């Protein structure tokens, strides 16, 4: 079993998911902490739903143990490929979904998502979160009635190419409750390390096969499920472990998710929350070798 090799426009997926900028030029987006030396507060974000932000960082940390936080007046964006170059994640927290969002100038912070996740885990159930960027550090503060706590995390220099994903049209899309996907994938994981997704006029089919047996599940079209098919039938295989993690991450952020797949593109799983925030993950297909 191996990862599929394919190319889409100027974006290549060679053996693994390999993304490049459209001009094939390296873009230096290293954050230099010295840029803040003469500034008091370069960024301020306040959130009342600390748990949702913590779940977002938990969803990102296994893909991107160290990540660039791109801050602009529109919001906070975190994007990048995992270390194996099989998956790509795109997280966006809209300024409209924050109680306070101040970013006078655009900036990029290198942050350890693993450490930040641990810090966010110390928050109480009713704590409000305040993030500020100042003095070459990310300041994290929690406040609630009768309680407050503060932490400081150093910013990192992370050399990462800027990536712009091309527009991709998918032959098959399914929008349904995340729990429907999660249950099926959890049960099918008992039978193999890859999963085949298929969509036809009868519904959305998932199946897996291994030495211990095989399993198959179908989500039939219902009023609370949307299915769109641009061909007679579409079928693609993916790595089970990666797909499990992506679905689990999406389910923690929203009750509804969309799965889009096509033999010529990486799988796209997306969920939206708040007014304009989203979590989108891409996964390269796999080829099952004939034996």
C-alpha positions in Angstrom: 0.0 0.0 0.0 1.4 3.4 -0.9 0.4 7.0 -1.3 -1.0 8.1 -4.6 1.0 10.3 -7.0 -0.9 13.0 -8.8 -0.6 16.6 -10.0 -3.3 19.3 -9.9 -2.4 22.5 -11.8 0.8 23.8 -10.3 0.3 21.8 -7.1 2.0 18.4 -7.0 1.3 15.4 -4.8 4.3 13.2 -5.4 4.1 10.0 -3.4 2.8 12.2 -0.5 0.8 15.4 -0.3 3.3 17.9 -1.6 2.1 21.5 -1.9 3.9 24.4 -3.4 3.1 28.1 -4.0 1.7 28.8 -7.5 4.8 30.6 -8.7 7.0 27.8 -7.3 8.9 30.5 -5.4 10.0 30.1 -1.8 8.5 32.8 0.5 10.3 33.7 3.7 7.7 34.0 6.4 9.9 33.6 9.4 8.7 35.6 12.4 11.4 37.7 14.0 10.6 38.5 17.6 12.8 41.6 17.5 10.0 43.3 15.5 8.1 43.8 18.7 10.8 45.4 20.8 9.3 48.9 20.3 5.7 47.8 20.6 3.6 47.3 23.7 0.9 45.0 22.5 1.0 44.0 18.8 -2.1 41.7 19.1 -5.0 41.1 21.5 -7.7 38.4 21.3 -10.3 37.8 23.9 -12.6 34.8 23.8 -15.4 33.6 26.1 -15.5 30.1 24.7 -12.0 29.0 25.9 -12.9 25.3 25.5 -13.6 25.7 21.8 -10.2 27.3 21.2 -8.5 24.6 23.2 -10.2 21.9 21.1 -9.0 23.8 18.0 -5.4 23.7 19.1 -5.8 20.1 20.1 -7.0 19.3 16.6 -3.9 21.1 15.2 -1.1 20.0 17.4 -0.7 16.4 16.0 -0.5 17.8 12.5 1.6 20.9 13.4 3.6 20.5 16.6 5.1 23.9 15.8 3.0 26.3 13.7 2.9 29.8 12.4 0.0 31.9 13.7 -0.9 34.5 11.0 -2.6 37.4 12.5 -4.4 40.1 10.5 -7.4 42.3 10.9 -9.6 39.5 9.5 -8.6 37.0 12.2 -6.1 34.3 13.2 -5.1 31.7 10.6 -3.0 28.5 11.1 -2.0 26.5 8.0 0.5 23.9 7.1 1.4 20.3 6.2 2.0 17.6 8.7 5.6 16.2 9.0 4.8 13.2 6.7 3.5 15.5 4.0 0.3 13.4 3.8 -2.1 15.9 5.3 -2.6 19.7 5.2 -4.7 21.7 7.6 -6.3 25.1 7.4 -7.7 26.7 10.6 -9.2 30.1 10.7 -10.6 32.0 13.7 -12.6 35.0 12.4 -12.3 38.3 14.2 -16.1 38.3 14.1 -16.1 35.3 16.5 -14.0 37.0 19.2 -15.2 39.3 21.9 -12.2 41.5 21.3 -9.8 41.2 18.3 -7.1 43.9 17.8 -4.3 43.5 15.2 -3.1 46.9 14.2 -0.6 45.3 11.8 -0.3 41.9 10.3 2.1 39.6 12.0 3.3 36.0 12.1 4.1 34.2 15.4 5.9 30.9 15.6 4.3 28.9 18.4 4.6 25.4 19.9 1.0 24.1 19.6 1.9 21.2 22.0 2.9 23.6 24.8 0.0 26.0 24.1 -2.4 23.1 24.3 -1.1 22.1 27.7 -1.5 25.7 28.9 -5.1 25.9 27.6 -5.8 22.7 29.5 -5.3 24.5 32.8 -8.3 26.8 32.2 -11.4 26.4 34.3 -14.8 25.6 32.8 -16.0 29.3 33.0 -12.6 31.0 32.3 -12.4 33.7 29.7 -9.3 33.7 27.5 -7.1 36.6 26.6 -4.1 36.3 24.2 -1.7 39.1 23.6 1.5 39.3 21.6 4.2 41.5 23.2 7.8 41.6 24.2 8.8 38.7 22.0 6.3 36.4 23.7 2.7 35.1 23.5 0.9 36.0 26.8 -2.0 33.8 27.8 -4.4 34.9 30.6 -7.5 33.2 32.1 -10.0 35.1 34.2 -13.2 34.1 36.0 -15.0 35.3 39.1 -12.5 35.2 41.9 -9.7 33.6 39.9 -7.0 34.6 37.3 -3.9 33.0 35.9 -1.2 34.2 33.4 1.4 32.3 31.3 4.1 33.4 28.8 5.2 31.4 25.8 8.3 32.3 23.8 7.8 32.8 20.1 9.8 30.6 17.7 11.4 31.1 14.3 9.8 28.7 11.9 10.9 28.6 8.3 7.9 27.6 6.2 6.9 28.1 2.6 3.7 30.1 1.9 1.1 27.8 0.4 -1.9 28.7 -1.7 -4.2 25.9 -2.5 -5.7 25.9 -6.0 -9.5 25.8 -6.6 -10.6 22.2 -6.8 -13.9 20.8 -8.0 -14.9 17.5 -6.4 -17.0 14.8 -8.1 -18.5 13.7 -4.8 -19.5 15.7 -1.7 -21.4 14.5 1.4 -22.6 16.8 4.2 -23.9 15.2 7.3 -23.6 14.9 11.1 -20.0 14.4 12.2 -21.2 11.7 14.5 -22.4 9.6 11.5 -18.9 9.7 10.0 -17.1 9.2 13.3 -19.1 6.1 14.2 -18.6 4.4 10.9 -14.9 5.1 10.7 -14.4 3.9 14.3 -16.1 0.6 13.7 -14.4 0.0 10.3 -10.9 0.7 11.8 -11.2 -2.7 13.3 -10.6 -4.3 9.9 -7.7 -2.4 8.2 -5.3 0.5 7.9 -7.1 2.0 4.9 -10.7 2.9 4.1 -12.5 3.2 0.8 -15.1 5.9 0.3 -17.6 5.7 -2.5 -20.7 7.7 -3.5 -23.4 6.6 -5.9 -27.1 7.0 -6.3 -27.8 4.6 -3.4 -25.8 6.6 -0.8 -22.3 7.1 0.8 -20.5 3.9 1.3 -17.5 3.2 3.5 -15.6 -0.1 3.6 -12.4 -1.6 5.0 -10.8 -5.0 4.7 -7.9 -6.8 6.5 -6.7 -10.1 7.8 -9.3 -10.2 10.5 -12.2 -9.7 8.2 -14.0 -6.9 6.4 -16.8 -4.4 7.1 -19.0 -2.0 5.2 -21.3 0.8 6.1 -23.7 3.0 4.1 -25.2 6.4 4.9 -28.3 6.6 2.8 -29.7 10.0 1.6 -32.0 11.6 4.2 -33.5 15.0 4.9 -30.5 15.9 7.2 -27.8 14.7 4.7 -26.7 16.4 1.5 -25.1 14.4 -1.2 -23.9 15.7 -4.6 -22.5 13.5 -7.3 -20.9 14.7 -10.6 -20.4 11.2 -12.0 -22.2 7.9 -12.1 -20.1 6.8 -9.1 -16.9 7.9 -7.3 -14.5 5.7 -5.2 -11.2 6.5 -3.5 -9.1 5.0 -0.7 -7.4 6.8 2.2 -5.3 6.0 5.2 -7.5 5.1 8.1 -5.3 6.5 10.9 -5.2 10.0 9.4 -8.9 10.0 8.5 -9.8 9.0 12.1 -7.8 11.9 13.5 -9.3 14.4 11.0 -12.9 13.4 11.7 -12.3 13.4 15.4 -10.9 16.9 15.2 -13.8 18.2 13.1 -16.4 16.6 15.4 -14.9 18.4 18.4 -15.6 21.8 16.7 -19.0 21.4 15.0 -21.9 19.0 14.8 -21.9 19.0 11.0 -19.1 18.3 8.6 -18.6 18.0 4.8 -16.5 15.3 3.0 -15.5 16.0 -0.6 -13.5 13.4 -2.6 -12.3 12.8 -6.1 -9.7 10.5 -7.7 -7.8 13.6 -8.9 -7.6 15.6 -5.7 -6.8 15.2 -2.0 -9.7 14.4 0.2 -11.2 17.6 1.8 -13.0 17.5 5.2 -14.3 20.7 6.4 -16.4 22.1 9.3 -17.5 25.6 10.0 -18.3 27.2 13.4 -19.2 30.6 14.7 -19.9 33.3 12.1 -17.0 32.8 9.7 -14.5 30.4 11.3 -13.5 27.1 9.9 -11.3 24.0 10.2 -10.4 22.3 6.9 -8.1 19.3 6.4 -6.8 17.7 3.2 -5.5 14.1 2.9 -3.7 12.5 0.0 -5.3 9.3 -1.5 -3.7 5.9 -1.1 -3.3 3.1 -3.7 -4.1 -0.4 -2.5 -1.6 -2.7 -4.2 -3.0 -5.8 -5.9 -1.6 -9.0 -4.5 
